[in-house]
Amino acid sequence: MSGLQPLLRKELLESWRTRRLVLVVGLFAFVGILSPLTARYLPEILELALGDQLTVPIPAPTAADAVLQLQKNLGQFGALAAIILAMGAVASEKERGTAGFILTKPASRSAFLAAKLASLAAVLALATAVAVVLAWAYTAVLFAAPPVVGWIAMGFLAWLALLAWASITFLASTVSRSAAAAAGIGFTALIGVSLVAAIPPVGRWLPAGLDGPAQALAAGTPVDGAALATAIVGTVVVIAGTIGAAWFAFRRQEL
């Protein structure tokens, strides 16, 4: 892939200069802090707010609730951040005409896409790591210290799921010339796949299927190996398939 290294440096530097890296990491840091705090204090807030109107007793919060809250927030805010990051990756370059200019230099189209994907994956990986580290620290203070290795595994699975949403939007950004259109496709895919994932036989092959095994890993409880393998394989197929489709479409486009 001719020109991959300079293109990757360009993408990473641009992520820093445009403050995308700072904003995404800041959002994920907020999610990492907020999740265990919400799990710990939300029951008390509800009891104070509702008083006698609260007829159903609320169970005492545990570290497992912090994991659930973190997964919920990453599944919402994290997925939206992944879509926003990926929506203009290629479409904005084509819209401004810079894609054609870059590819007139000794840089291949494969390197052009690979650099953008690597930068996108790196930003999401750093942001996810920050969220998981902060959430672990707050969970250790508010509840008890969770298993470190399990939380690392949970963070990896969360990153893999976010990369799936980013890759779908990246494909949309590649085939269209509008970042807004790519974002619309990404949001639609997020909603559509989430609805389909409610069907158990299908959902276990999708990114949502990673949630159950991730919770077990974070809690240090036995993990269903078959369910974990199925979810990982299905998510990797989504990522590889969308990236392959993006490459196939981009190599035939007139810039």
Disulfide bonds with the S-S distance in Angstrom:
none
